[in-house]
Amino acid sequence: MTREHKLTAYVLNKRFGCRMVDIAKLLRVSLTTVSTSIKEVKYWMMGEDLAEELARAQMFIEGQGFSLPAPPVLHFEDLEWSPGPGARVPTGLNQADAHQ
């Protein structure tokens, strides 16, 4: 794979949340190739500033119709949780607070 392909695989996986198996199918390479490529980009990042190249890869992907996933929304007011018997209660809470 070319450097651009490897950067694209990295962006698809790390920024867009695509599974490696799906990236492999998309790029018509093996899962091992995708995994190795993503590791290689991580290695490059230790010695190089890849911000511009990663931004170009992201723009290319978005130009193909992909969009970044929305962050999850958690509604804690709907949470009904109480610790089970013998559960450790976080510091700063007493047992009565944990059961409310």
N, C-alpha and C positions, 0 to 999 in steps of 0.2 A: 504494500500500500504506500501511496505517496504521503509526504508530510501533511498535505492538506486533508487527505482521507483520514489520517490518524487524529488530527485536530478536530475534524468533523465528528468522528466517532466519540471522542472525549466529550465534546460539547453536547452531543445527543444524549450521552449517558449521564453526565454530571449536572448539566443545566436543564435539560428537558426531561430527565427521568426515564429515558427509554431503556428497556432491558437490552443487555448485550446480545441475546439471541435474536432480538428483532433488528438490531443494528447489523448483525451478521447477514441476515436475510436481505436487508435493504442494500448493503454494499456487496452482496454476493461473495462473501468470504466466510471462513470458518469462525466459530465462536472463539477458538483459541487465538486466531489472528486479531480479533477485536479486543479480547482481554489483554493480549500482549501490547497492542497499540495504545490502549488507554494507560497501561503501566508505563510505557515509553514516554508518553506525553507528561505524566506525573514526574518522571525522571528529568525530562527537559526543563520542567518548571523550577527545579532546584537550582539550575544554573543560568536560566535565561528568563527574560521578561517576555512572556507570550501574550500579554494583554491585547495587543493589536491583532495578532494572528487569530486568537480565540474570538475576538469581536468580529473579525471578517467571517470566520466559520459560522458564528451565530447569525450574522446577517444573511449568509447564504442559506442556512436552514430555514430561517423565517421567510425568506423569499420563495421557498418551496411550499409555503403554506403551514408550516409548523408554528406553534406558538408556545411560549413558556406556560407551564401549568400554574394555575392559581394556587396560592398557598392554602392549606386547609384551614377551615374556620372551626374552632372548638367552642361549644356552648356549655360552659361549666355550670351554668344555672340549671341545666337539665340533668346534671350528674347526680345520681343517687348511689352513694358509696358509703359504706361503713366498714371499718376493719373487722376482720374475723377474730374469733377468740385467739388470744395469744399474739395478735399482730402488734408490731412495733409502731407506736404513734410518733410522728415526726417531732423533733425537739420544738418546744414552744407551744405545743398543744397538750391539753390534758385529755384524759380519756373521755370526759363528758363532751368536749368540743368535737372530738373525732366522731361521735355518734350522732351529731346533729344533722 
